[in-house]
């Protein structure tokens, strides 16, 4: 009988868990998951990448998960439906790598951040999502682009332009702590630590709490209460 997933052949599951045991041990040291929870999430990765190989990326090396498939996980499991923000999030996840695929390590560390990340970890990640120029600074132009996208989605082009400019002025006054007309990482971090509700002020970068809970109780059974 399979340990974690009755839909998998027991021998297939056993071989996979044995092959990834050392990885799970190492990931337990750097994430907010237990060893068993990591194994459960790796089994989910394994099942997803089997679909990926045939549907999305026939050239996927060694059964890696495609970015398109991860985008579907964000959409279907976490209700993160803004395609532009999804692209920015996946780009931020892979800033240290140019690979077109999501490795098992990146899968686990990202889910650790999504599901149980500390405020400090979330601050670093959200800023990275917003920092589309990789400059470490959110200029007025970058802020305008994000705000324009958000408001156009709600109110349409005619009403949004002036609203964006007004909102941009308010944000700069609040978050530009050193008054240099732009928001540095330190500006953002200091302000969000005091005002956590501003963490995702330019758009959703993380799953909401109900979606995060639902994911854990669906794919990581026998969990303690969080």
Secondary structure, DSSP 8 states (H G I E B T S, - for coil): --SS-TTS-HHHHHHHHHHTHHHHHHHHHHSSS-HHHHHHHHHHHHHHHHHHHHHT-TT-GGG-EEHHHHHHHHHHHH----HHHHHHHHHHHTTT---SEE-HHHHHHHHHHHHH--HHHHHHHHHHHH-TTSSSEE-HHHHHHHHHHHHHHHH-HHHHHHHHHHHHHHHHHHH-TT-SSSEEHHHHHHHHHH-GGGTTTTS--S--HHHHHHHHHHHS-S----
